[in-house]
Each structure stands twice: as C-alpha cells, then as structure tokens.
Amino acid sequence: MRDAALLGTVSELWRYPASSLAGERMEAISVALESIEGDRIFGLVDASDNEIARPDRAEKWHKVPLIRTRLNPARQLEVAIPGGEWLSAPGVESDRAVSAYLGFEASIRPFSQENAPGYSGPLTAERYRKAPIHLLTTASLARLKALHPEGAADPRRFRPNIVVDMAAIEGSFPETEWIGRKLAIGDLLLTISEPCRRCGFTIIAQDGFDNDPGILRNLVRHNAHNLGVYCTVDKPARVEVGAPMRFV
C-alpha cells in the first residue's frame, strides 16, 4: 500500500550521454532496470594512453564538464565545446575540436559497439556506474546553501538524474535518511540503496558558477561526504517533469 503523502514533484530530469561531460536536461526519461535510456554510454579518453577522463582527480580534465552533449533523434551523440557548433561523435572532427579545447589529444569512444552503430574504432571501459538512478532533492540543496550561503548549490555540480522539488527541512539532508525505503515517482518504483558520496567533481567550475572547494568541505563536515542518494529500479517506467514522488 502506498503512503498517500506527497513528498514532492520532479522539477528536473537529466541524462549524461558521455561520462564527465555536461548533461542533457530532459522533459522525460525512460528508466529500465539497469539504466536510463541514453545515460553514460560514451567516455572521453586521453588518446596517448587511453586514460578515461577524471575531472575529480586531474586538473587536465577540469574543462571537460563545460563540453555540452546531446543525443539527436536517431540516438547519435553530438558534442559542442564552448562557443562551438554541434558535432557528431565519435568522429575525427569532434575529436579534433575537443583535443584543441583541452590542449592534448583526446578521443570520445563508446562503452559498447551497440551505442554507436557504424563506428569501428576502439571502445573504452565504463569507469563508474554505482546504480541506475541518482536522485537529489531541492531540500538537500537548500540545506547546503544554508551552510554555505556564498556558494552555488547548483544541481549540475552533483549530476543527478532526478531532482525532486520538496520543502526544505531545517538541519536535514532528508533523502540521506531514507536508505532502504521505497519510492514511487509517477509509475516508476525505486528502492533507495545508499547515499551518494561526493568527490572533487563537485567543486569544479561549470557554465554559470565558479570553482568552489567550500561545497565539498561543507558536505564532508555536515553530511559525511554525502549529497543525494542512489536508487535501484523495482519497476521501470517513463518519468516526466512534474511527476509526484511518494513513499511506498
């Protein structure tokens, strides 16, 4: 039986076609048991040694989150460096543009052949996927903003798939306290599996906000490194902005 109490409503939906590059804001996402359609299906590597992008660990990758991504209607990846036009990827032209922007030879590669029909180049290993869904509430963002008022508690720092608008709770990062509980978001059923432990990616500048070590310092000090939660999928569904979220 579902608890009738409304926790909040979906305010933002995101997928990240290429790991570490900027995400694509969506009006709806299709969630399967293991992943979101089109989410994290490509990677960016240093072509000299096949090292996959790690903006959280190496300064040479810090500009990567400024590279925009989208999937066109045929589910083909397109990327754009700041001030540049959209380019099909993987491809020679997009790799040339990304390499010039980063200052070293880099290459966008799929994690599997099925993600890039017609592509015959090398693949790259998927670096990181903790769970199918990363969920974040505006209540937790409000708590971070209260702790660090001079900082930009922008959802893009944290790369969630689902952002739920809910009332702030003084002194609380609420979803961190929900581990093990089940949620219904529209027709989608989820189990909250674990808190999302934050890394150095959260402090890196992106379009509209600056580098800010205070973001991570406050999460370490006040919420054991965490912000948001990972979720496993109990019942796949399509989710749209505005969908209600309730406990099950």
C-alpha positions in Angstrom: 0.0 0.0 0.0 1.3 3.4 -0.8 1.6 6.2 1.6 -0.7 9.0 0.3 1.5 11.8 1.5 3.1 13.7 -1.3 6.9 14.2 -0.7 7.5 16.4 -3.7 7.4 16.6 -7.5 10.0 16.1 -10.2 11.5 19.5 -11.2 14.5 18.4 -13.3 15.5 15.3 -15.3 19.0 14.7 -16.6 20.9 12.2 -18.6 24.6 12.2 -19.3 25.3 10.7 -22.7 29.1 10.9 -22.2 30.6 10.4 -18.8 32.1 13.5 -17.2 30.8 15.8 -20.0 27.9 18.2 -19.4 24.5 16.6 -19.1 21.4 16.9 -21.2 18.3 18.3 -19.4 15.2 16.4 -20.4 11.4 16.7 -20.1 11.1 13.0 -19.7 13.4 10.0 -19.3 12.9 6.2 -19.9 14.1 4.2 -17.0 14.9 0.5 -17.4 16.0 -2.0 -14.7 19.7 -1.3 -15.2 20.0 2.2 -16.6 18.3 5.3 -18.1 18.0 5.2 -21.9 21.0 7.1 -23.3 22.7 7.7 -20.0 26.5 7.3 -19.8 27.1 5.4 -23.0 30.3 7.2 -24.1 33.5 8.1 -22.5 36.3 10.6 -23.2 39.9 9.4 -23.1 43.4 10.7 -23.4 44.4 9.2 -26.8 48.0 8.9 -25.8 47.4 6.3 -23.0 43.7 5.6 -23.1 43.2 7.1 -19.6 39.5 7.9 -19.2 38.6 11.4 -18.1 38.8 12.0 -14.3 37.9 15.6 -13.6 37.7 14.8 -9.9 41.4 13.8 -9.8 43.4 15.6 -12.5 43.4 19.2 -13.4 43.9 18.5 -17.1 40.3 17.3 -17.2 38.7 20.3 -15.4 37.3 21.8 -18.6 35.5 18.6 -19.6 32.2 19.4 -17.8 31.9 22.5 -20.0 31.6 20.4 -23.1 27.9 20.0 -24.0 26.3 16.8 -25.1 23.0 15.6 -26.5 21.6 12.7 -28.4 19.8 13.5 -31.6 16.5 11.9 -32.6 18.5 8.9 -34.1 20.2 8.5 -30.6 23.5 9.6 -32.1 25.8 11.6 -29.9 26.6 15.2 -30.6 29.0 17.4 -28.6 29.9 21.1 -28.6 32.8 22.8 -27.0 32.1 26.3 -25.5 31.4 28.7 -28.4 31.5 25.9 -30.9 28.9 24.2 -33.1 27.4 20.8 -32.5 29.5 18.0 -34.0 28.7 14.3 -34.5 30.7 12.0 -32.2 32.6 9.8 -32.2 34.4 11.2 -35.1 37.6 12.9 -36.4 36.1 16.4 -36.4 34.7 16.2 -32.9 37.9 14.6 -31.5 39.9 17.4 -33.2 37.7 20.1 -31.6 37.8 18.5 -28.1 41.6 18.0 -28.3 42.2 21.6 -29.3 40.0 22.8 -26.4 41.7 20.6 -23.8 45.2 21.1 -25.1 46.1 17.4 -25.7 44.9 14.6 -27.9 41.6 13.3 -26.7 39.0 11.0 -28.1 35.3 10.2 -27.5 34.6 6.5 -27.6 31.6 4.3 -26.9 31.5 1.9 -24.0 30.0 -0.8 -26.3 29.5 -1.2 -30.0 25.7 -1.1 -29.8 25.8 2.5 -28.6 27.5 3.7 -31.9 26.2 1.8 -34.9 28.7 2.1 -37.8 31.6 3.0 -35.5 34.6 0.8 -36.0 37.2 2.4 -33.7 38.3 1.4 -30.2 36.0 1.1 -27.3 36.7 2.3 -23.7 35.8 0.7 -20.4 33.0 2.2 -18.4 34.6 4.0 -15.4 31.8 4.3 -13.0 28.2 3.4 -12.5 27.0 3.0 -8.9 23.3 2.5 -9.6 20.7 3.1 -12.3 19.4 6.3 -10.7 20.9 9.2 -8.8 18.2 11.2 -7.0 18.6 14.6 -5.3 16.1 16.8 -3.6 15.9 20.6 -3.5 15.6 20.3 0.3 19.2 19.0 0.4 20.3 21.7 -1.9 18.7 24.2 0.4 20.4 22.7 3.4 23.8 23.0 1.6 23.0 26.6 0.6 22.2 27.4 4.3 25.5 26.0 5.3 27.5 27.7 2.5 25.4 30.8 1.5 28.2 32.3 -0.7 28.3 29.1 -2.8 26.3 28.0 -5.8 24.4 24.8 -4.8 23.6 24.1 -8.4 22.3 20.6 -9.2 24.8 20.3 -12.1 27.6 20.1 -9.6 26.2 16.7 -8.5 25.0 15.2 -11.8 21.6 13.8 -10.6 19.2 12.0 -12.9 16.1 13.1 -11.0 15.8 16.3 -9.0 12.7 16.4 -6.8 11.3 19.7 -5.5 10.3 19.4 -1.9 10.1 21.7 1.1 13.3 22.4 3.0 13.7 20.7 6.3 15.8 22.7 8.7 19.0 21.0 9.6 18.4 18.0 7.3 19.6 16.4 4.1 16.4 14.4 4.0 17.0 11.7 1.4 20.2 10.7 3.1 17.9 9.4 5.9 15.8 7.3 3.6 18.2 4.5 2.9 16.3 1.2 2.4 12.9 2.9 1.8 10.9 2.6 -1.4 9.7 5.4 -3.6 7.1 5.9 -6.3 7.8 8.6 -8.8 4.8 8.5 -11.1 4.8 4.9 -12.3 8.4 4.3 -11.5 9.2 2.3 -8.4 12.6 2.6 -6.7 14.5 1.4 -3.7 16.9 3.8 -2.1 20.1 1.8 -1.9 22.8 4.1 -0.5 23.9 7.7 0.0 25.9 9.3 -2.8 29.4 10.0 -1.6 30.7 13.2 -3.2 34.1 13.7 -4.7 36.2 16.6 -6.1 34.0 16.9 -9.2 31.5 18.9 -7.1 33.9 21.8 -6.7 34.8 22.3 -10.4 33.6 25.3 -12.2 30.9 24.9 -14.9 28.9 27.3 -17.0 27.4 29.8 -14.6 29.4 29.0 -11.4 33.0 29.1 -10.3 35.4 26.6 -8.7 34.4 26.3 -5.0 36.1 24.0 -2.5 33.7 25.1 0.1 31.0 22.9 -1.5 32.8 19.7 -0.6 34.2 20.9 2.7 30.6 21.5 4.0 29.4 18.1 2.8 32.3 16.4 4.5 31.8 18.3 7.7 28.0 18.2 7.9 26.8 15.0 6.0 29.7 12.5 5.9 30.7 13.5 2.3 27.2 12.7 1.0 24.5 14.5 -1.0 21.7 12.8 -2.7 21.1 9.0 -3.0 21.5 6.1 -5.4 18.4 4.0 -6.2 17.8 0.7 -7.8 14.8 0.1 -10.0 11.9 -2.2 -8.9 9.5 -1.2 -11.7 10.8 0.5 -14.9 8.7 3.4 -16.3 8.9 6.6 -18.2 9.1 9.7 -15.9 8.2 13.2 -16.8 8.8 16.6 -15.1 6.0 17.2 -12.7 5.6 13.6 -11.6 4.7 13.2 -7.9 7.0 11.4 -5.5 5.7 9.4 -2.6 6.9 6.7 -0.2 5.6 3.2 -1.0 
